[in-house]
Every structure is written in C-alpha cells, then in structure tokens.
Amino acid sequence: MAGMLIVIEGVDQSGKETQAQRLRERLREAGHKVRLLSFPDYGTSIGEEIARALQGEREYGPDVMQLLFVANRHERREAIREWVDGGLILVCDRYRASSIAYGEALGLDAGWLEDIQRYLPRAELTIFIDIAPATAAKRKSQGRDRYERDLALLERVRSSYQRQATSPDWVRVDGERTIEEVAEDVFAAVSARLTFRD
C-alpha cells in the first residue's frame, strides 16, 4: 500500500511535537511503518541559518524568512517522496501550511506563499491543533523565540490556520484539552482517513 503524508500544524506550544510522537506510537502499534519529520529541520545548513534568525542573530525580512523555511522543506522533498512511495506513513510536525500562516500573519500574500511551495509533496491529511495564543504563552514562559513572544502575531497566525482548516483535507482539533483527549481525536482523524483508503 502507498504511504501517506500526515501533517500536524498549529501555533507554537499547541502540542504538535507531543501529538506527532504519540501518533507515531499508536500507528506502529497498529502495524504501520511510520517515520517522524519536523520542520524547520535544524540539521541542515539552511536549518542552521533559520535557527540563527529565530534567535535574533540574523535580520531577515518576512519574505526571506519564508523562502528559507520553504528551501528547508525542499531539502527533504525527494526523501519525502521516496518514503511515502515506499509505503511509509510520514508524520510531519509543521509543513507547507505554516509558511502560509506565519507569512500571511506578517503581511505576505497567501497566494505567493502557496505558489512557492507547489513542487513540494502534498499532505493527504493536515491536523490543526487549535489553541489560543494566551495558552501558548502559559505553556512556555521563558526562552521563547521572536515569533513566540509576539501574541498579536500568534493571533493572526491562528486566524490563518482557521481559514486554511476549512479545506476538506484538514481536521481541526481543540488543543485546549488534555494531551490524552487531543491524542484520541488526532488518532481518530487518521484512522478515519486510513479506513477511507482501504
């Protein structure tokens, strides 16, 4: 069976990484071959540059930052295709939609942000874990990067995600609940998609 690209999206501190790890374990228990991927991928040269910019060591405009994020995904483009074509379920913490959400929140054109990513593999399912920016601030009070400190920006990011989540290949999950409750909804959404394909 062909694999699947599943993406988990949301504002910072929405629990994406935790839920991606939990989903991987549940899918493995169900007998699937699963791999985790996270963006930005800080293990590449472009990823290292992104890390410096997020920590304030570099000054780039919003357009250059999004081009770096997109380039970082392109570094993994062929691997993503190979993994999915080889039958892996690939669970990705952030992907194309995050550039649209954060770029749009910073005044960039959503159409342009979509267009510069058109050659990246498409996700079959995107799960949006929705939390309020105030919740994000409570979950991480120290060591926040330049985006995490700007609650007004995070509100605009959330609005973009909410708009994108009206697409039929998206599922919105209320992230204000317990980790276990969110995990159940995430797994149910993925199970429904897997059943639909059978």
For each residue, the residues with C-beta under 8 A, 3 or more apart:
1: 87 197
2: 84 85 87
3: 33 83 84 85 86 87 88 89 90
4: 84 89 90 124 125 193 194 197
5: 80 84 90 92 95 121 122 123 124
6: 23 89 90 91 92 123 124 125 126 127 190 193
7: 91 92 94 95 96 97 123 125 126 127
8: 16 19 20 23 91 92 93 94 126 127 129 186
9: 16 94 95 97 98 101 126 127 128 129 161
10: 14 15 16 128 129 130 131 161 175
11: 14 131 133 136 154 157 158 161
12: 136 140 144 145 147 148 154
13: 131 135 136 137 139 140 148
14: 10 11 129 130 131 136 175
15: 10 18 19 129 131 175 179 182
16: 8 9 10 19 20 93 94 129
17: 20 21 38 93
18: 15 21 22 179
19: 8 15 16 22 23 127 129 179 182 183 186
20: 8 16 17 23 24 36 38 91 92 93
21: 17 18 24 25 36
22: 18 19 25 26 179 183 186 187
23: 6 8 19 20 26 27 34 91 183 186 187 190
24: 20 21 27 28 34 35 36 91
25: 21 22 28 29
26: 22 23 29 30 183 187
27: 23 24 30 32 34 89 91 190
28: 24 25 31 32 33 34
29: 25 26
30: 26 27
31: 28
32: 27 28 89
33: 3 28 87 88 89
34: 23 24 27 28 88 89 90 91
35: 24 83 88 89 90 91
36: 20 21 24 91 92 93
37: 41 76 80 90 91 92 93
38: 17 20 41 92 93 94
39: 69 72 73 92 93 94 95 98
40: 47 50 51 69 72 94
41: 37 38 44 47 72 75 76
42: 47 48 50 51
43: 47
44: 41 47 48 72 75
45: 48 49
46: 49 50 68 71 72 75
47: 40 41 42 43 44 50 51 72 75
48: 42 44 45 51 52
49: 45 46 52 53 58 68
50: 40 42 46 47 53 54 65 68 69 72
51: 40 42 47 48 54 55
52: 48 49 55 57 58
53: 49 50 56 57 58 59 60 65 68
54: 50 51 145 146 147
55: 51 52 145 146
56: 53 146
57: 52 53
58: 49 52 53
59: 53
60: 53 64 65 68
61: 64 65
62: 65 66 103 106 107 108
63: 66 67 103 108
64: 60 61 67 68
65: 50 53 60 61 62 68 69
66: 62 63 69 70 99 102 103 108 113 116
67: 63 64 70 71 116
68: 46 49 50 53 60 64 65 71 72
69: 39 40 50 65 66 72 73 98 99 102
70: 66 67 73 74 99 116 117 120
71: 46 67 68 74 75
72: 39 40 41 44 46 47 50 68 69 75 76
73: 39 69 70 76 77 95 96 117 120
74: 70 71 77 119 120
75: 41 44 46 47 71 72
76: 37 41 72 73 79 80
77: 73 74 80 81 119 120 121
78: 81 82
79: 76 82 83
80: 5 37 76 77 83 84 90 120 121
81: 77 78 84 85 121
82: 78 79 85 86
83: 3 35 79 80 86 88 90
84: 2 3 4 5 80 81 88 90 121
85: 2 3 81 82
86: 3 82 83
87: 1 2 3 33
88: 3 33 34 35 83 84
89: 3 4 6 27 32 33 34 35
90: 3 4 5 6 34 35 37 80 83 84
91: 6 7 8 20 23 24 27 34 35 36 37
92: 5 6 7 8 20 36 37 38 39 95 123
93: 8 16 17 20 36 37 38 39
94: 7 8 9 16 38 39 40 98
95: 5 7 9 39 73 92 98 120 123 126
96: 7 73 99 100 114 117 120 122 123
97: 7 9 100 101 126 128 161 164
98: 9 39 69 94 95 101 102
99: 66 69 70 96 102 103 113 116 117
100: 96 97 103 104 110 113 114 160 164
101: 9 97 98 104 105 157 158 160 161 164
102: 66 69 98 99 105 106 147 157 160
103: 62 63 66 99 100 106 108 110 113
104: 100 101 107 108 109 110 113 156 160
105: 101 102 153 154 156 157 159 160
106: 62 102 103 153
107: 62 104
108: 62 63 66 103 104 112 113
109: 104 112 113
110: 100 103 104 113 114 160
111: 114 115
112: 108 109 115 116
113: 66 99 100 103 104 108 109 110 116 117
114: 96 100 110 111 117 118
115: 111 112 118
116: 66 67 70 99 112 113
117: 70 73 96 99 113 114 120
118: 114 115
119: 74 77
120: 70 73 74 77 80 95 96 117
121: 5 77 80 81 84
122: 5 96
123: 5 6 7 92 95 96 126 169
124: 4 5 6 169 193
125: 4 6 7 169 170 171 189 190 193
126: 6 7 8 9 95 97 123 164 165 167 169 170 171
127: 6 7 8 9 19 170 171 173 186 189 190
128: 9 10 97 161 162 164 165 170 171 172 173
129: 8 9 10 14 15 16 19 173 175 182 186
130: 10 14 158 161 162 165 172 173 174 175 176
131: 10 11 13 14 15 135 136 158 175 176
132: 135 136 158 176
133: 11 136 137 151 154 155 158
134: 137 138 151
135: 13 131 132 138 139 175 176
136: 11 12 13 14 131 132 133 139 140 148 151 154
137: 13 133 134 140 141 144 151
138: 134 135 141
139: 13 135 136
140: 12 13 136 137 143 144 148
141: 137 138 144
142:
143: 140
144: 12 137 140 141 148 149
145: 12 54 55 148 149
146: 54 55 56 149 150
147: 12 54 102 150 153 154 157
148: 12 13 136 140 144 145 154
149: 144 145 146
150: 146 147 153 154
151: 133 134 136 137 154 155
152: 155 156
153: 105 106 147 150 156 157
154: 11 12 105 133 136 147 148 150 151 157 158
155: 133 151 152 158 159
156: 104 105 152 153 159 160
157: 11 101 102 105 147 153 154 160 161
158: 11 101 130 131 132 133 154 155 161 162
159: 105 155 156 162 163
160: 100 101 102 104 105 110 156 157 163 164
161: 9 10 11 97 101 128 130 157 158 164 165
162: 128 130 158 159 165 166 172
163: 159 160 166
164: 97 100 101 126 128 160 161 167 170
165: 126 128 130 161 162 170 171 172
166: 162 163 170
167: 126 164 170
168:
169: 123 124 125 126
170: 125 126 127 128 164 165 166 167
171: 125 126 127 128 165 185 189
172: 128 130 162 165
173: 127 128 129 130 182 185 186 189
174: 130 177 182 185
175: 10 14 15 129 130 131 135 182
176: 130 131 132 135
177: 174 181 182
178: 181 182
179: 15 18 19 22 182 183
180: 183 184
181: 177 178 184 185
182: 15 19 129 173 174 175 177 178 179 185 186
183: 19 22 23 26 179 180 186 187
184: 180 181 187 188
185: 171 173 174 181 182 188 189
186: 8 19 22 23 127 129 173 182 183 189 190
187: 22 23 26 183 184 190 191
188: 184 185 191 192
189: 125 127 171 173 185 186 192 193
190: 6 23 27 125 127 186 187 193 194
191: 187 188 194 195
192: 188 189 195 196
193: 4 6 124 125 189 190 196 197
194: 4 190 191 197 198
195: 191 192 198
196: 192 193
197: 1 4 193 194
198: 194 195
